[in-house]
Amino acid sequence: MLNEILRNIFRFCLLVCIQVLIIKNIELGRFINPFIYVLFIIVLPFETPKWLLLFSAFTIGITIDMFYDTAGMHAAACVFIAYLRPGVLKLFSPRDGYEFGTQPTIQYLGIPWFLSYSSILIVLHHLILFYIEVFRFSEFFSTFLRVIISSIFTILLVVISQYLFNRKKEQE
Amino acid sequence: MRNLITFIWKNYFFFLFLLMEVLCIYLIVQNNYFQKASFVNSSNQVSAMILKASAYVEEYFYLKNENEKLAKENAELRTHSFVSFAKIVNDEYLVNDTSFHQKYTYTSANAVNNSTNRRNNYLTLDKGTKQGIKNNMAVITSTGIVGQVKDVSENFCTVMSLLNSKTTISSKIKKDGSYGPLTWDGEDFGYATLHDIPTHVQLKKGDAIVTSAYSLTFPENIMIGTVESFVRKSGEYFFTVRVKLSTEFKKLSHVYIVTNILKQEQEELEKKSESDK
């Protein structure tokens, strides 16, 4: 249990670092802004209490906000997907529920499940984030394009990172 | 109270979520000038949109009044306009502020009855002696001439339309001033006939036909129509011109009644000369 918490704190720090130190500095054009830190919220254990889910999402959001100078935008989007996460998990749950001790990752539940589950959360996150950022309807379609393209990149990065980080575990 | 607390406790997830979102939005609005400005702005946009939509609907209820007001204003403007003033020729000196005097005044009127399909068509307007309308006054619209006042009652007057066998209007070709009488042949309410245009006039389709200065009723240079076609009948030395009327008689509603202030003076003088012969 303690191990699990430490792992998540470590993941938190790592993802924030990757996000603000690497991805933030990569200019991929106006339409591509991947936000890989969402992975933290996605792969929190199933047993995470709901309040903790919201708080951790808020924390990572506000941390990213500090670096991006966007006070509250990332936090709002993160809290939103954290709120929806239990519902989405329930939507994709296997017939007899999730096994105890597993995590919502590719290693435990396979690529198709993980893709559909994470894409929903990522697209929603980006949707909220970009629309709060733009904050007007006049650029509705260009913002939508940004949401779609950035989401695709984020999903790609999330899937890749899953293979990178959890390779060890498979060997265990 | 206890129930409320129990309710909130049961749904703490939702309320916590709400609380955090509110906090986030508060932070966003508080810390970001752009969002701060557009928060106010966008709510203004919404309210402006709603107001605009409601005004758009409301406008229709006042459309009639508005139209009348505009027509009245137009009449007033025409009274003051340049063409309404005849120049005083003075041999000795010319002072600008007295170099024009008013010749025509305009009264706006509504057509309450109109016909185009008879041989002799008449209109009825909602202005009469009370508004200073007398017979033989000219009636025009913004697009062209309509006719002449025939009979006047207290509040109404009938107008002998251009589309009448008895109407003859002294008109001229605008570009060179050759004039002739214009009549209506009773066939098509969109066309009239201009007679007696000398053959040396180089007519073209689309040439403007306007009222001439020789009419006592109509001001000069009021649009009548454009040349549609012209023929020289065998044995004649004149063109007969088919004129496309610029006034849409089918759609008449607001018209102007033109009062020639100097008409009486001119008439008396002409009568005097006539009797002196």
Contacts between the chains, C-beta under 8 A, distances in Angstrom:
chain1	res1	chain2	res2	distance
A	50	B	12	7.8
A	50	B	13	4.5
A	50	B	16	7.7
A	51	B	12	6.9
A	51	B	13	7.2
A	51	B	16	5.9
A	54	B	13	7.4
A	54	B	16	5.3
A	54	B	17	5.9
A	54	B	20	5.9
A	58	B	20	5.3
A	58	B	24	7.7
A	61	B	24	7.5
A	65	B	27	7.8
A	70	B	28	7.9
A	70	B	32	7.4
A	71	B	27	4.7
A	71	B	28	6.0
A	71	B	30	7.3
A	71	B	31	3.6
A	71	B	32	6.1
A	72	B	23	7.6
A	72	B	24	4.2
A	72	B	25	6.8
A	72	B	26	7.4
A	72	B	27	3.2
A	72	B	28	3.9
A	72	B	31	6.9
A	73	B	24	7.5
A	73	B	28	5.8
A	75	B	20	7.5
A	75	B	23	7.9
A	75	B	24	4.6
A	75	B	27	7.1
A	76	B	21	5.9
A	76	B	24	3.6
A	76	B	25	6.4
A	76	B	28	6.8
A	79	B	17	6.3
A	79	B	20	4.5
A	79	B	21	5.8
A	79	B	24	6.3
A	80	B	17	7.9
A	80	B	21	6.9
A	82	B	17	7.7
A	83	B	13	7.3
A	83	B	14	7.7
A	83	B	17	4.1
A	86	B	13	7.9
A	132	B	28	6.6
A	132	B	35	7.8
A	135	B	34	7.1
A	135	B	35	5.5
A	135	B	38	5.1
A	135	B	39	7.9
A	135	B	42	7.1
A	136	B	38	6.3
A	136	B	42	6.5
